[in-house]
């Protein structure tokens, strides 16, 4: 993952960094590319009125470490988090590997930890989610990390990148994502258009593992169709979109129906017309057997105005503020007594119903009670 100085400048022009001192979450600990010492120094001074005394030395190190060659790639000796922190921003990263100020989280399986939920003014995804199989969970985690009024910024592959990751993205996907989640689009552009990649890039890479792919390569040298395809030079193009998160509604996935011929049953469409994803709706049905709505409404009057009802309020909001779903269950006490559950970011009451009862788990009296 990496973030170029030109991209940071464009983000600044859109107004993403207009509030100095905010908190930034980097989805994947990003290296910094192609910044000059002068640009590093000026960026820091724009946002930090009291930079460190050795700012010139810092700026020179950023220039050296961010060197990038179109053929050999980057030196990877400067992190974008260093630049943001020097400019007075708070910075965190999440990744599956160690990196600068990085919390290890597997977006294929894990939810955003509670302490990182709704905590960030800017969430940046520069070339990370295309490497993750679980797209639904990835974009839900990104949504959950952003504050209401905060920005979500994506720079991801659109065309080419044929042996780079798992996915390329379309404008349709990002525009639908904005519509379903009530995001304001504050910036959008394509970038790139260079490169001459082969459609057989990944075939060549994997042919030593799957012998049948060698015959595909051989056909590329003899058969007319394959020769024509192998001669194509595919450019690499990235898609850039910046959202502003307008409300605290829970993340909603998208459903793409443009090629659907028959009628789509209500069992499918219902999950996209109400608050919460289909998986969260099934969670609500499970909780209904245990949830004490009168107790919850008495202690959380704001739930009365929640369009999807009290149970969904607890799923989306309540447990994150340590609200209790019944008189006999302590949300905070369960998390304090079961730190492994707290680390997963899973709803504690749902964990208790699905696993804790069978495992004989209990809860402590909360420390602040």
Secondary structure, 3 states (H helix, E strand, C coil): CEEEHHHHHHHHHHCCCCCCCCEEEEECCCEEECCCHHHHHHHHHHHCCCCCCCHHHHHHHHHHHCCEECCCEECCCCEHHHHHHHCCCEEEEEECCCCCCEEECCCCCCCCCHHHCCCEEEEEEECCHHHCCCHHHHHHHHHHHEEEEEEEEEEEEEECCCCCCCCCCCHHHHHHHHHHHCEEEEEEEEEEEEEEECCCHHHHHHCCCCCHHHHHHHHHHHCHHHHHHHCCCEEEEEEEEEEEECCCCCCCCCCCCCCCCCCCCHHHHHHHCCCCCHHHHHHHHHHCCCCCHHHHHHHCHHHHHCCCCHHHHHHHCHHHHCCCCCCCCCHHHHHHHCHHHHHHCCCHHHHHHHHHHHHCCCCCCCCCC
